[in-house]
Amino acid sequence: MDGGLDTRRIVHPTERIVTGRVVRLVDGYSREVRIGQPVLVAVLAAAGVAGLLMVLLRSLLPGGGGGARRRWKELKQGPEYLVTPLRLRDAAGRLCEVELHGHLPQSALHPADHVQLTLRPQRDPELPPRIERIVNLTTGQLLTPRTATLWSHLGPPLLLQAVLGALLLTGVAACSALT
């Protein structure tokens, strides 16, 4: 008989805020952010309008070189982020599992730290809730894990180009409506 292992069931907490002690940080794995194709098409179409204007300006100016462009396949494949399952023992003594999405400093959480977690359920009800915010009561740290998003994946240059293209389209539409 194995007396050293805890054979009680691991539960997914349903409360929004859970307080407990960190039992274990399980080895992390990567998961991909899903990219909505309609959003990507709209951003690329608006950026294409501004891109045409920039190509025209580059052809008029000497030495106008362009930067490296990412392909559709690269943009459509979402960014990956780290998922670290975290097990904690809550105030009621239950062993709970939650997921930490993104990176934290290595010294931020240790087994036996007393923490208060703010949780959010995930779209897939089979997955444990995701951590939005961690208050490490042992060290007094407030931690907010950050993951990659659609906007960080596309990047500021492409988004600025898309905004410029949308403004150009809006300006052309407004001028054509006045005539």
Phi, psi and omega in degrees: 000136182264108182267350184273340183266141177272111185263006178293155184289140175274128183250158172260116183295146179254350180287155177285322180238127181234134176245137180184191180249136177293128177263313186198141168259113182282152179306136183277165176216167182260149177225149184261139173283130178282136180253123177287122184299320179299321179294316180297318179296317180297316180296315181291326178294314178295321178293329178295323178298312178293326178297321177298318178296319180292323177297319178297316179295320179295325180290334179276332182262139178286144176072021179279106179256156180254159178275173178289136180252141177273145182278163180305316182299320179292320181288324182291326178282118185291165177288155177261150176224157183279133174244121179241111174294136181236132177250136178219158176256118183280180183298333180275359179088004179281145174273117184246149175239133176226169180243137175256117180259126179102192185249147171231158173302146185299330182272006186287321183228136177226154173304141180084356174294140176271120186230155170239121185250135170260123188247157175224131177294152178265166181298321178275114183294345178285337182277148176292159180297157182259145180278126174267321184210145178236130169249110178276103183289339178288316183258347182081013181274141170255121185239135176232107179290141180241137177242167175291147178236174175303317185289322177288330178291316180290323175091151181303318181300314180293321180293320176296320178296321179293321178296316178299317178296320178294320177295320177297315178299318179296318178297317178296317179296319179293319179294320180288332179285333180283336182268000000 
